Amino acid sequence: MGDLDSINDLIAVKNFNEAKQELDQYISNGHEKDIEAIKLRGLVNVNLELYEEAKKDFETALKLAPNDATALFYIAHCHDNLGAILEAEKYYTKLLQVRENYIDAYKDLCIIYMKTGREINAIELAGKAKTKAPTDYTFDYLIGTACVALKRYNDGIEHLEAALALNPSHFQIYNNLGTAYLLIGQRQKAIDAYKKAIKIKPDDAVSYYNIGSIYQIQNKHAQASDYFKKAYELENKENYLVSLALSELKAGHIESASKHYKALALLHPEKDSFQYNLASCYELLKNYEQAIIIMKRLLSRNPKSITMAQKLANLYIEIRQFRQAKDLYDSIILKGAPSPEILYQYAILSTQLYDTATAEKIFKKVIKMDPENATAHKDLGVIYLNQRLFDYAKDEFDTALKLAPDDFDIVFEYANYLYAISQYEKADEFYTKSIEIKDDVVAKALSAMNKLELNDLQSAKELIESSLADQPEHEYIQFLAGRIYYSMKDYDCAKIYFIKSLEQNPDKETKNLLALTYYELGEYEKALNIFDALLKDVKKNIPLLLNKAKCLEKLERTDDALKVLDELTDIFPECEEAHEMIRRIS
């Protein structure tokens, strides 16, 4: 035992590597059945995070002593860390049969239940454990967290507060409590809980972000900006920056908002919302020329966007370019006492001319004259949707659905509304219903895109193939087919449809996706040619420059790749992916 004593001394000072070497030698020198030494080596391997080796040690220990509690606990722990959740559960369960009062096993098994969506089991097990360890806060914490996951918010709050009574310095419990209060609409109590979490852990970015989100919901954007800014300073997360920029814009902090939207637009040139909001900042700063440049680019990518057309028309008005504004924002003035049917047609015409204000006014007149006109409610809802007035849009769509629940256009547009607000599961129901009402090719194509958001790739493929069977030469359907096959990593098929789509509409998004497809297929020269062509129009586009550099690397043109990366880092010095690539190929 003298050797084991010296080994224990090494472990006491956390010299695990040397302890492991000593244990290897000790066990190999005739102590192959010394269960205490084997378990000790297993614990050393756990501390070294060598879980596979540790598992083998505890398996050996269990062969020597099948009911050894320590071995059972740590072999379960190893399986858990190795991702073998069911094996871990099996050993924790056996351990509790062997030793009913092994408290740590209850904790870990509860967590496994919660990881695997069995919150009810976690609550029952934690409740049993509480009777054995009534002063341990962990079990109320676990029960409270499981109750919140089950949407039993009041029960969750009760147990989380009980956990805090036992451990009032646990910041994560306050965070979970804040979320529970928020979910039952008690926003001030949620804020108070998050603030207590911050007091305990001032560098917890999540708590600052959560408070900012509540203020944002309450339209208290100046206060929201302060908390989002702090969250972003603590943790450089993109979603923190997105929320910060939006609240700054709404709070009137335009200079700061414009700076942040510039950064976001640079990071994600494919996201129209960032550039749209940047244009809004320029508009408020009276920098109309820059706003027009952005909106013209956005409108060219989104020619059907009424909102973008309106904004561009209004910008032209600001600089007194009335002819251009008229082309975008024409209006029809009706005189006399027209019937609802005539007014409806005028409203549709106004919509087609991007004169949303007039269209909205006339649709309201139609609805006032004929409240049962489901189609008018639907079209007014579409206008609100394009304006991102989601609550108003929902009211109009709900009314339209109540009046005409089986009308294809109404059901289809409601599905589009749900897609726009990212309620993809519910959107799927309405797209399916619309297709049942009418076998419409566009409905099937957009349903396929919704399936893509749900990661139901097989259904997306079946829908888009059905759409292609109906209209094989439809440019937009070919484009969607390319996107779906690309997501499925069927790059050969994706290439075919992107090329077909480009033959009809050579837009930049399709070109970029085709280039990415060529890259995945190893056709680096073709990909490089497209990226080069795209960069002629947007010379400082970070993703395009990065993809060009990757192509050059694959083509073993290292010097050229480094030149591109140098150019990229001059534009965006914080691009870590570029710096990593420079280090790799230099």
Secondary structure, 3 states (H helix, E strand, C coil): CHHHHHHHHHHHCCCHHHHHHHHHHHHHCCCCCCHHHHHHHHHHHHHCCCHHHHHHHHHHHHHHCCCCHHHHHHHHHHHHHCCCHHHHHHHHHHHHHHCCCCHHHHHHHHHHHHHCCCHHHHHHHHHHHHHHCCCCHHHHHHHHHHHHHCCCHHHHHHHHHHHHHHCCCCHHHHHHHHHHHHHCCCHHHHHHHHHHHHHHCCCCHHHHHHHHHHHHHCCCHHHHHHHHHHHHHHCCCHHHHHHHHHHHHHHCCHHHHHHHHHHHHHHCCCCHHHHHHHHHHHHHCCCHHHHHHHHHHHHHHCCCCHHHHHHHHHHHHHCCCHHHHHHHCCCCCCCCCCCHHHHHHHHHHHHHCCCHHHHHHHHHHHHHHCCCCHHHHHHHHHHHHHCCCHHHHHHHHHHHHHHCCCCHHHHHHHHHHHHHCCCHHHHHHHHHHHHHHCCCHHHHHHHHHHHHHCCCHHHHHHHHHHHHHHCCCCHHHHHHHHHHHHHCCCHHHHHHHHHHHHHHCCCHHHHHHHHHHHHHCCCHHHHHHHHHHHHCCCCCCHHHHHHHHHHHHHCCCHHHHHHHHHHHHHHCCCCHHHHHHHHHHC
